[in-house]
Amino acid sequence: MASPDIFDRAARRRQRDRAAIRFADHDFLRAAMLDGIVDRLGLVTRDFADVLDLGCFDGAFAAAPGARVARVDPGFAFARGVGGIQADEDRLPFADSSFDLVVAAGTLDQVGDLPGALTLIRRALRPDGLFLGAFTGGATLATLRTVLREAEPDRAVARSHPQVDVRSAGDLLVRAGFALPVADVETLTVRYRDMARLLDDLRHAGAANVLTERHAVSRATLAAAAAGFAARADADGRVSERFDIVFLTGWAPSPDQPRPARRGSATASLTDALKSR
């Protein structure tokens, strides 16, 4: 029996369609993710002919000249805007071994079956194909989470999405069957003049709450949270908010890839080496 989906797929599609209208004014997080992915891709000395841009937003990811790029987004408006297709990450419509490179920047944190999505990504890759992903996790939105919790001390409800930390992300890559898995994190700090501007960024970036169990926020709660947010302002009247960007790198298994040495196969003794120092 399948586990219930913690994210509302229909609400997510609607949110992304609304976000597409003003996304270009609020795309700083995805821009940071793409910068990190491009940096990591630049360290790879090979060409990729068939590329999947998964969670494509406005199609800002630029593949190498000559590459064939399929663009997919869970929102219809984003997909239509770049001539792509609408599909969820854990329900990919591609045959196995279709791509040399899969890039997923900014959407995997809203996938209920993340292990399943990563497995499908690995299966969509050809042997020795590369996956590069990025999403917000860790201690992202620490300030907002705190002020919302303080504004409702007697009501334990989820106001934001659960976050995957970098260690868990690495474990998920292994579980999905990737070779040479690497997970690392970069922290971006953004200073806001008020909570309303932060919420506006999240809404128009397609990053607002799409949990299946959503609860209305009263005006009194929002006012209390906004006051708590403002109380954390620095001398310049700005409040720092944290975004942890988790980067994932993994390869589809191939017989040609380097492998760790078998345990017990060493020909030199560490003890003898230390004695010689």
Disulfide bonds with the S-S distance in Angstrom:
none
